[in-house]
């Protein structure tokens, strides 16, 4: 499972840990990602998505059908 949100397209970022002596080492900022099942009324089926917390808020705001169409247009959705 790749760590990419299927609704918003968010993925892990790379940054630095900065110590007290200002020494910098690489680190990764992962996405708040989880798997959730949704009932898609328009298609009359259950779907499972890997979404971030921001993606869940997008679904709550726009609705599942509009969010999936937007993600598919932008190329975030695999299937």
C-alpha positions, -999 to +999 in steps of 0.1 A: +000+000+000+016+033-011+012+062+013-009+084-010-044+097-004-067+086-032-089+117-029-065+146-023-033+131-037-013+140-006+019+120-001+049+119+023+072+149+024+109+150+032+124+174+057+150+178+084+152+170+121+171+199+136+189+193+169+198+218+196+233+221+180+216+229+146+228+196+131+203+184+104+193+148+096+167+137+071+132+127+082+099+119+066+066+136+072+040+109+066+003+115+057-024+108+083-037+079+061-062+052+068-084+027+049-121+034+050-151+018+033-178+039+018-212+030+004-215+046-031-252+053-036-249+061-073-231+028-082-250+008-055-218-007-041-192-005-013-158+009-021-126+009+000-104+040-002-070+049+013-077+085+024-062+111+046-080+131+073-082+160+048-097+136+022-124+125+047-133+162+053-135+167+015-159+138+012-180+152+040-181+186+024-186+177-013-202+143-011-187+110-022-197+111-058-183+146-064-150+138-045-144+107-065-151+125-098-127+153-089-100+128-078-104+108-111-101+140-132-069+149-114-055+113-117-054+105-080-077+075-081-061+043-093-092+022-101 
